[in-house]
Amino acid sequence: MPRAHDDSWDLASSVGVTATMVAAGRAMATRDPRGLINDPFAEPLVRAVGVDFFTMMLDGELDPAAFENASPVRLQAMIDGMALRTKYFDDYFVGATAAGVRQAVILASGLDARAYRLPWPSGTVVYEIDQPEVIDFKSNALSAIGAEPTAVRRAVPIDLRADWPTALTAAGLDTAAPTAWLAEGLLIYLPPDAQDRLFDNITGLSVPGSTIATEFVPGIVDFDAERVREMSGPFREHGVDIDMASLVYAGERNHVVDYLRSKGWDVEGVTRTELFQRHGMDVPAPQNDDPLGEIIFISGTRTG
């Protein structure tokens, strides 16, 4: 079903299921002996959502042969990509707090458990923004296993299409102090004008010294919907309510690096290939590559 301006979801459907898919990738990456990331909460959260496909994946009960585009090599490339993406943003937060930032905002937080697993300095406040049902589910699931945040966690249950800046400041965000912002895996689910509006709002809430991290997906511009629809077909055949081709907003949009620089942010980008090389990992061959193309991971500081 195509996206609508007022659509909604839970963690087992539509955009929400992508958060569960990403958490499943983090769970598999956590098991990797190379130890790039450690997210002990990803697996219990995925199991709590209860989508059979993902629990079977965690239990090793899926036959890769059933997936035309999911050979063991391609699956490993996807897991490696998720590990590198997670590590990039983990390191970003560690660096921001080392520089003295003591409040962080995770936009569209989904099943992100960084408020529970990163070594936040004492007194750090982490704000998580997502739809109320998503926030409630994660909070309850983590409470059920006795998880405790490693920072002061403040959930802000609101759709990003609503007036989230007002809700965030009402929850306690200090707009006179630097903030570390994260918009991970979010932008492709926003129309181009909403992407710009998101960064405008972030800029309006940020003093110099604030930091930002996100990514740009060049493949969204000339998005091959048919290829992506074919690749997500097997997921639907296994009961997963997902059609990536209908969830994203394709077409021309501002390049994130250029747009943020125009708003007073000093940002730099690193390609996914460069991250693979940086960590001594094999770069996926074209046939095993992400259909969204060479993702660029971006981070930097507001200077103006």
C-alpha positions in Angstrom: 0.0 0.0 0.0 1.4 3.4 -1.0 2.4 5.9 1.8 -0.1 8.5 2.9 0.4 11.7 4.9 -1.5 10.3 7.8 -0.6 6.6 7.7 0.3 4.8 10.9 2.1 1.5 11.8 3.3 -0.7 14.6 6.5 -2.7 14.7 5.1 -5.6 12.7 3.8 -3.6 9.7 4.6 -0.9 7.2 7.5 1.4 8.1 7.5 -0.1 11.6 8.6 -3.5 10.5 11.8 -2.0 9.0 12.7 -1.0 12.6 12.3 -4.7 13.5 14.3 -5.8 10.5 17.1 -3.4 11.5 17.1 -4.7 15.1 17.3 -8.2 13.7 20.4 -7.2 11.8 22.0 -5.7 14.9 21.2 -8.9 16.8 23.0 -11.0 14.1 25.9 -8.5 14.0 26.2 -8.7 17.8 26.9 -12.5 17.4 29.7 -11.9 15.0 33.1 -12.8 16.5 34.7 -9.7 15.1 32.8 -7.8 17.8 32.2 -4.5 15.9 29.0 -3.8 17.9 27.4 -5.1 21.1 23.6 -4.7 21.3 22.4 -7.2 23.8 18.8 -5.8 23.7 18.3 -6.2 19.9 17.5 -9.9 20.1 15.0 -9.8 23.0 13.2 -6.8 21.4 12.9 -8.6 18.1 11.5 -11.7 19.8 9.1 -9.5 21.7 7.7 -8.1 18.5 7.0 -11.7 17.5 7.3 -11.7 13.7 8.0 -15.3 12.8 10.3 -14.5 10.0 12.7 -12.6 12.2 12.6 -15.0 15.1 13.3 -17.9 12.7 16.2 -15.9 11.3 17.6 -15.5 14.8 17.2 -19.2 15.4 18.8 -20.2 12.2 15.6 -21.8 10.9 15.4 -20.0 7.5 16.6 -21.7 4.4 18.5 -19.1 2.3 17.8 -21.2 -0.8 14.1 -20.0 -0.5 15.2 -16.5 -1.3 16.2 -15.8 -4.8 18.2 -12.7 -3.8 19.4 -13.8 -0.4 22.4 -16.1 -0.8 24.5 -16.7 2.4 27.1 -14.2 0.9 24.5 -11.5 0.4 23.0 -12.1 3.8 26.4 -11.7 5.4 27.0 -8.5 3.4 23.7 -7.1 4.8 24.7 -8.1 8.4 28.2 -6.6 7.9 26.6 -3.4 6.5 24.3 -3.1 9.6 27.3 -3.6 11.9 29.2 -0.8 10.3 26.2 1.5 10.2 25.6 0.9 13.9 29.2 1.3 14.9 29.5 4.6 12.9 26.6 6.1 14.9 27.7 4.5 18.2 31.1 6.1 17.7 29.5 9.4 16.8 27.6 9.6 20.2 30.7 8.6 22.1 32.7 11.3 20.4 29.9 13.9 21.0 29.8 13.2 24.7 33.6 13.1 24.9 33.4 16.7 23.6 31.1 17.7 26.4 27.6 17.3 24.9 25.2 16.1 27.6 21.9 15.8 25.7 21.1 13.6 22.8 18.0 13.2 20.6 17.3 10.1 18.6 14.7 10.7 15.9 12.4 7.9 14.9 14.1 5.8 17.6 12.2 2.5 16.8 14.0 -0.4 18.6 17.2 1.6 19.1 18.6 0.7 22.6 21.5 3.2 22.7 20.0 4.8 25.8 20.4 1.4 27.5 23.8 0.2 26.1 26.1 3.1 25.4 28.5 4.4 28.1 26.9 7.8 28.6 28.6 10.2 31.0 26.8 10.9 34.2 24.0 13.4 33.8 23.5 12.8 30.0 19.8 13.0 28.9 18.7 10.9 25.9 15.5 11.9 24.2 13.8 9.3 22.0 11.1 10.4 19.6 8.7 8.0 17.8 5.1 7.1 17.4 3.4 6.5 20.8 2.7 2.8 20.1 6.3 2.2 19.2 7.6 4.1 22.3 5.3 2.2 24.6 6.2 -1.2 23.1 9.9 -0.7 23.5 9.7 0.7 27.0 7.5 -2.1 28.2 9.6 -4.8 26.5 12.8 -3.6 28.0 11.2 -3.1 31.4 10.0 -6.7 31.2 13.6 -8.0 31.0 14.9 -5.7 33.7 16.8 -3.4 31.4 17.9 0.0 32.9 19.0 3.0 30.9 22.6 4.1 31.2 21.5 7.7 30.8 18.5 9.7 31.8 16.0 8.5 29.2 13.1 10.7 28.2 10.6 9.3 25.7 8.7 11.7 23.5 5.8 9.9 22.0 4.9 11.9 18.9 4.8 11.4 15.1 7.5 13.4 13.4 4.9 14.8 11.1 3.4 16.6 14.1 4.9 19.4 16.1 7.7 17.4 17.6 9.9 20.4 18.4 7.3 21.7 20.8 6.9 18.3 22.4 10.6 17.9 22.7 11.2 21.2 24.4 8.2 20.4 26.7 10.0 17.2 27.6 13.0 19.2 28.8 15.4 19.8 25.9 17.6 22.7 26.8 17.9 24.7 23.6 20.6 26.9 25.2 22.9 23.9 25.5 24.5 21.8 22.7 22.6 18.7 21.5 23.8 15.6 19.7 21.2 14.7 17.1 20.7 11.3 15.3 18.5 10.7 12.3 19.4 7.1 11.4 17.6 5.2 8.7 14.9 7.8 8.5 15.3 10.1 5.5 14.2 7.7 2.8 10.8 7.5 4.5 10.3 11.3 4.3 9.2 13.3 1.3 11.9 15.7 0.0 10.3 18.7 1.6 9.9 16.9 4.9 13.6 16.0 4.9 14.4 19.7 4.5 11.9 20.7 7.2 13.4 18.1 9.6 16.8 19.7 9.3 15.4 23.2 9.5 13.7 22.2 12.8 16.9 20.6 14.1 18.9 23.7 13.2 16.3 25.9 14.9 16.8 24.0 18.2 20.6 23.8 18.0 23.2 26.2 19.4 26.8 26.2 18.0 28.6 23.1 19.3 25.6 20.9 18.7 26.4 17.8 16.6 24.4 15.9 14.0 24.7 12.4 12.4 22.6 11.0 9.6 23.0 9.5 6.1 22.3 10.2 2.5 21.0 7.5 0.1 21.9 8.6 -3.5 20.0 5.6 -4.8 16.7 7.1 -3.7 17.0 9.6 -6.5 16.9 7.0 -9.4 15.2 4.4 -7.2 14.6 1.0 -9.0 11.2 0.2 -7.5 10.8 -2.9 -9.6 14.1 -4.4 -8.4 13.3 -3.6 -4.8 9.8 -5.0 -5.1 11.2 -8.2 -6.4 13.7 -8.4 -3.6 11.1 -7.9 -0.9 8.7 -10.4 -2.4 10.1 -13.4 -0.5 9.7 -11.5 2.7 6.0 -11.1 2.0 5.8 -14.7 1.1 7.1 -15.5 4.6 4.5 -13.4 6.3 6.4 -10.1 6.6 4.2 -7.1 5.9 6.8 -5.1 3.9 7.1 -3.7 0.4 10.1 -1.3 0.5 9.2 0.0 -3.0 6.0 1.5 -1.5 7.4 2.7 1.8 10.1 5.1 0.5 9.8 8.5 -1.2 11.9 8.3 -4.3 13.0 11.1 -6.6 15.1 14.2 -6.5 15.9 15.8 -3.1 18.6 18.0 -1.6 21.9 16.4 -0.9 22.1 16.2 2.9 25.8 17.4 3.1 25.1 20.5 0.9 21.8 21.3 2.7 23.3 21.1 6.2 26.3 23.1 5.2 24.0 25.8 4.0 22.4 25.9 7.4 25.6 26.4 9.3 26.7 22.8 9.9 30.3 21.7 9.3 29.7 18.1 8.2 31.6 15.4 6.3 30.5 12.2 4.7 32.0 8.7 4.5 30.8 6.1 2.0 29.7 2.7 3.0 32.6 1.3 0.9 35.1 3.4 2.9 33.7 2.0 6.1 34.1 -1.5 4.9 37.7 -0.7 4.0 38.4 1.2 7.2 37.6 -1.9 9.2 39.4 -4.4 7.0 36.1 -6.0 5.7 35.4 -7.3 2.2 33.4 -4.8 0.2 30.2 -6.5 -1.1 30.3 -7.4 -4.8 27.8 -5.6 -7.0 25.4 -8.5 -7.1 25.4 -8.6 -3.3 25.2 -4.8 -2.9 22.4 -2.7 -1.4 19.8 -1.7 -4.0 19.8 1.8 -2.6 23.3 2.3 -3.7 26.4 3.8 -2.1 25.1 5.2 1.2 27.0 8.1 2.6 27.2 8.4 6.4 27.3 12.0 7.6 28.3 13.7 10.8 29.5 17.1 12.0 29.1 20.1 14.2 27.1 23.3 14.1 29.4 26.2 13.7 27.1 29.0 12.6 
